[in-house]
Amino acid sequence: MIKIYIFNPQIKMIMKKASFMAIPFLSLISILAISCSDRYDDTLVDPTAEDGAIRFAASTEFSRAGDITTNNLTSFNVYAYTGTGTDPVTFMENVVVSKSASNIWTYSPVRYWPAKETVDFYAFAPASWVGNASPLKPVAYDAEKGTEDLVYAVSPNLSGNAETANAQVIFNFRHALSKLTVKMSSTNQELKVVVTNVAMANIMTRGNFSFPSSSTAETPSAETVGQWTDQNTPKTYVLLWSQTLSDQLTLSSTPTVIAATGLGRGGQMYILPQQLTYRAQGSENDTYIAVQCSIYDKTSGERLWPNENTPKENLIIGSTTGDGLLKFPLSTNRYTQWQPGVHYIYNLIINSNDEMGTIEFGTPTVDTFIDIEQTYQ
């Protein structure tokens, strides 16, 4: 069974009892899709600035360690255009806006609001993401490393107001990528589950990002959220790769984050938003988590899985530890894609297995009494 919990300002529901596809373990994947809506606003301005100058302020969605937030955002880059529509004219080109020690956003040289024209502003961080590419066109990006959070903002159709002192362009930044965390545990106290390797298969790493056409300060919609297209270049992400027996992970009842160790690159990852499929039981282009592990009786130390009943597709030929292979789909019939700005937490719970010869009790039957009647006279 899969339980999917979705927390989102626009989606308030809990979906349960979704079919889990055919996998060899009686397991559970819990997916916590978290889209954060709390924000910190940074609206400090320079009170000595002259009227008519373009000034900036920024806010981002509140997130966790490793994410770009208002608190740790120290600079962003800006493109701006006038005459938007069929004939846009570049007004600001890849301008760096930085936060000073007094929390004032500054840039140089200062630009002033053009007369009788509106301006569309596009901002992003880090600077290396868009660079010299125009945000008016799809921007190519390679997320292969998975260690970089990307944020973007759009404030269109703005004009200066000479009667308003210190008028600002206030950006609300959104996260462009999906975030991913994988946890594992085992709640059966009679078993010892030892994990050697963990990997994710067929994850697209490259794509093109299109900035939205409307303000990112508005309610999320197709017009206010950026879109990824042409996702390509599938890759296998190795989350855990044991080089010695001491590198193996013994599961406990407490979910453990697959952390970045040795040749593995676990921990929190920033992944390209993309479609997820599981149609061929882990073959062809399926997206799934592969777990190489063994299961033992905790008391006797006897290996219970894999064993002589384990199908060939779950055996790893040449494994020095005699491990078997499990495949957990990243998609379900209820949840088939990763969305930008959402944190997905997969919790894999590995317990008993049919192939282990577990003793189970079925529905009992009771013989009917046989009536034997003896009559004495």
MARMI-43152 format. One record per residue (C-alpha): x, y, z; residue in three letters. Coordinates in steps of 0.5 Angstrom, whole numbers, padded with zeros to 4 digits, always signed. Each point is the difference from the previous one (the first is absolute). Layout:
BEGIN
XYZala;...
END
This chain:
BEGIN
+0000+0000+0000met;+0002+0007-0001ile;-0002+0006+0003lys;+0001+0007-0003ile;-0001+0006+0004tyr;+0000+0007-0003ile;+0001+0006+0003phe;-0001+0006-0004asn;-0004+0007+0001pro;-0004-0002-0007gln;-0001-0008+0002ile;-0003-0002+0006lys;-0001-0007+0000met;+0002-0007+0002ile;+0000-0006-0005met;+0001-0007+0003lys;+0000-0007-0002lys;+0003+0001-0007ala;+0002-0006-0003ser;+0008-0001+0000phe;+0001-0004-0006met;+0003-0007+0000ala;+0007+0000+0005ile;+0003-0006+0004pro;+0000+0003+0007phe;-0006+0002+0004leu;+0002+0007+0001ser;-0002+0007+0000leu;+0002+0006-0003ile;-0003+0007+0003ser;+0001+0006-0005ile;+0000+0006+0004leu;-0001+0006-0005ala;+0001+0006+0003ile;-0001+0007-0003ser;+0002+0005+0005cys;-0004+0007+0000ser;+0003+0004+0006asp;+0004+0005-0002arg;+0005+0005+0003tyr;-0001+0007-0004asp;+0007+0005-0001asp;-0003+0006-0001thr;+0005+0005+0002leu;+0002+0006-0004val;+0005+0005+0000asp;-0004+0006+0003pro;+0005+0005-0003thr;-0001-0002-0008ala;-0002+0005-0005glu;-0007-0001-0002asp;-0001-0003-0007gly;+0006-0005+0001ala;-0002-0008-0001ile;+0001-0003+0007arg;-0001-0008+0002phe;-0002-0004+0005ala;-0001-0008+0001ala;-0004-0005+0003ser;+0001-0008-0001thr;-0004-0006+0003glu;+0002-0002+0007phe;+0004-0006-0001ser;+0005-0005+0004arg;+0007+0000+0000ala;+0004+0000-0007gly;-0006+0004-0003asp;+0000+0007-0003ile;-0004+0004+0005thr;-0001+0007+0002thr;+0005+0000+0006asn;+0006-0003-0005asn;-0001+0003-0006leu;+0005+0005-0001thr;+0000+0002-0007ser;-0004-0001-0007phe;+0000+0002-0007asn;-0005+0004-0004val;-0002+0001-0007tyr;-0005+0005-0002ala;-0004+0002-0006tyr;-0004+0005-0003thr;-0005+0000-0006gly;-0002-0007+0002thr;-0004-0004-0005gly;+0002-0001-0007thr;+0006+0005+0001asp;+0004+0000+0007pro;+0006+0004+0001val;+0005-0001+0005thr;+0000+0005+0006phe;+0004-0004+0005met;+0005-0006-0002glu;+0002-0005+0005asn;+0001+0005+0005val;+0002-0002+0007val;-0004+0002+0006val;+0004-0001+0007ser;-0002+0001+0007lys;+0004+0004+0004ser;+0002+0000+0007ala;-0006+0004+0002ser;-0005-0004-0004asn;-0001+0004-0005ile;+0000-0002-0007trp;+0005+0004-0005thr;+0002-0001-0007tyr;+0004+0005-0005ser;+0000+0004-0004pro;-0007+0002+0003val;-0006+0000-0005arg;-0006+0004+0000tyr;-0007-0001-0002trp;-0001+0002-0008pro;-0006+0005-0001ala;-0006-0003-0003lys;+0002-0007+0000glu;-0001-0006+0004thr;+0006-0005+0001val;+0000-0008+0001asp;+0005-0002+0005phe;+0003-0007+0001tyr;+0004-0002+0005ala;+0004-0007+0002phe;+0005-0003+0004ala;+0006-0003+0000pro;+0003+0005-0005ala;+0003-0006-0004ser;-0007-0003-0001trp;-0003+0004-0006val;+0007+0004-0001gly;+0000+0004-0006asn;-0006-0004-0003ala;-0007+0004-0001ser;-0005-0001+0005pro;-0005+0001-0006leu;+0002-0007-0003lys;+0000-0007+0003pro;+0007+0000+0004val;+0004-0007+0000ala;+0002-0003+0006tyr;+0004-0006+0003asp;-0002-0003+0007ala;+0004-0006-0001glu;+0004+0002+0007lys;-0007+0001+0004gly;+0004+0005+0005thr;-0003+0007-0002glu;-0007+0003+0001asp;-0002+0005-0005leu;-0005+0006+0001val;-0003+0004-0005tyr;-0005+0006+0001ala;-0004+0004-0005val;-0003+0007+0001ser;-0003+0003-0007pro;-0004+0006-0002asn;+0003+0005+0005leu;+0001+0007-0001ser;+0003+0006+0005gly;-0004+0004+0004asn;+0003+0007+0002ala;-0005+0001+0005glu;+0002-0006+0004thr;+0007+0001+0004ala;+0004-0006-0001asn;-0004-0005-0004ala;+0003-0007-0001gln;+0000-0006-0004val;-0002-0005+0005ile;+0002-0007-0003phe;-0004-0006+0003asn;+0005-0006-0002phe;-0002-0007-0001arg;+0004-0007+0000his;+0001-0002-0008ala;+0002-0007+0002leu;-0003-0006+0004ser;+0003-0002+0007lys;+0001-0007+0002leu;+0002-0004+0006thr;+0000-0008+0001val;-0001-0003+0006lys;+0000-0008+0002met;-0002-0004+0006ser;-0002-0007+0003ser;-0006+0000+0005thr;+0001-0008+0001asn;+0004-0001+0006gln;+0001-0007-0001glu;+0004+0002-0007leu;+0007+0003-0001lys;+0000+0003-0007val;+0007+0002-0003val;+0000+0005-0006val;+0006+0000-0004thr;-0002+0005-0006asn;-0006+0004-0002val;-0001+0004-0006ala;-0005+0003-0004met;-0001-0002-0008ala;-0001+0004-0006asn;-0001+0007+0003ile;+0000+0006-0005met;+0006+0005+0001thr;-0001+0005-0005arg;-0005+0004-0003gly;-0003+0007-0002asn;-0003+0005+0005phe;-0005+0006-0002ser;-0001+0006+0004phe;-0008+0001+0002pro;-0003+0006-0004ser;-0004+0002+0007ser;+0003+0003+0006ser;+0003-0006+0005thr;-0004+0004+0006ala;-0006-0002-0002glu;-0004-0007+0001thr;+0004-0006-0003pro;-0003-0002-0007ser;+0002-0001-0007ala;+0001+0007-0001glu;+0004+0002+0006thr;+0005-0007+0001val;+0005-0001-0005gly;+0000-0006-0004gln;+0005-0006-0002trp;+0000-0003-0007thr;+0005-0005-0004asp;+0002-0004+0006gln;+0006-0004-0002asn;+0006-0004+0001thr;-0002-0005+0005pro;+0005-0002+0006lys;+0000-0005+0006thr;+0002+0004+0006tyr;+0003-0005+0005val;-0002+0002+0007leu;+0004-0005+0004leu;+0006-0004-0002trp;+0003-0004+0005ser;+0008-0001-0001gln;+0001-0004+0006thr;-0005-0004+0005leu;+0001+0006+0005ser;-0004+0004-0006asp;-0006-0004+0000gln;-0006+0003+0003leu;-0004-0005+0006thr;-0007+0003+0000leu;-0004+0002+0006ser;-0007+0001+0002ser;+0002+0008-0001thr;+0000+0002-0007pro;+0007+0002-0002thr;+0002+0005-0005val;+0004-0003-0006ile;+0006+0005+0002ala;+0006+0001-0005ala;+0005-0004+0002thr;+0006-0003-0004gly;-0002-0001-0008leu;-0007+0001+0002gly;-0003+0007-0001arg;-0006-0001+0005gly;-0003+0006+0004gly;-0005+0005-0003gln;+0001+0001-0007met;-0003+0005-0005tyr;-0003-0004-0006ile;-0003+0002-0007leu;-0008+0000+0001pro;-0002-0005-0005gln;-0005-0006-0002gln;+0001-0006+0004leu;-0002-0007-0003thr;+0000-0007+0003tyr;-0003-0005-0006arg;+0005-0006-0001ala;+0002-0002+0008gln;+0006+0004-0001gly;+0002-0001-0007ser;+0001+0005-0006glu;-0001+0007+0002asn;-0003-0001+0007asp;+0002+0005+0006thr;+0001-0004+0006tyr;+0004-0001+0007ile;+0004-0006-0001ala;+0003-0003+0007val;+0005-0005+0001gln;-0001-0004+0007cys;+0000-0006+0004ser;-0005-0002+0005ile;+0002-0004+0006tyr;-0003-0003+0006asp;+0002+0004+0006lys;+0001-0005+0005thr;+0003-0006-0004ser;+0003+0005-0005gly;-0002-0005-0006glu;-0001+0003-0006arg;-0008+0000-0002leu;+0001+0004-0007trp;+0002-0001-0005pro;-0001-0007+0000asn;-0002-0006-0005glu;-0007+0002-0001asn;+0003+0007-0002thr;-0002+0002-0007pro;+0006+0001-0005lys;-0002+0007-0001glu;+0001+0001+0007asn;+0007-0003+0000leu;+0007+0004+0000ile;+0005-0005-0004ile;+0007+0001+0003gly;-0002+0004+0006ser;+0005-0001+0005thr;-0005+0000+0006thr;-0005-0004-0003gly;-0005+0006-0001asp;-0007+0000-0003gly;-0003+0006-0004leu;-0006+0003+0001leu;-0004+0006-0004lys;-0004+0005+0002phe;-0004+0004-0005pro;+0001+0008+0001leu;-0007+0001-0003ser;-0007-0003+0002thr;-0007+0000-0004asn;-0001+0006+0004arg;+0006+0004+0000tyr;+0004+0000-0007thr;+0005+0006+0000gln;+0004+0004+0004trp;-0002+0007+0000gln;+0004+0007+0001pro;+0001+0002+0007gly;-0002-0006+0004val;+0004-0004+0004his;-0001-0008+0000tyr;+0001-0004+0005ile;+0000-0008-0001tyr;+0000-0004+0006asn;+0002-0008-0002leu;-0002-0004+0006ile;+0002-0008-0002ile;-0003-0005+0005asn;-0002-0007-0002ser;+0000-0004-0007asn;-0004-0005-0002asp;+0006-0004-0003glu;+0003+0000+0007met;-0005-0006+0002gly;-0003+0004+0006thr;-0005-0004+0004ile;-0007+0003-0001glu;-0007-0003+0002phe;-0006+0000-0005gly;-0008+0000+0002thr;-0001-0007+0004pro;-0005-0005-0001thr;-0003-0005+0005val;-0003-0006-0001asp;-0007-0001+0001thr;-0002-0005+0006phe;-0002-0007-0003ile;-0007-0002+0003asp;+0000-0007+0003ile;-0006-0002+0004glu;-0001-0006+0004gln;-0007-0002+0002thr;-0001-0005+0006tyr;-0006-0003+0002gln;
END
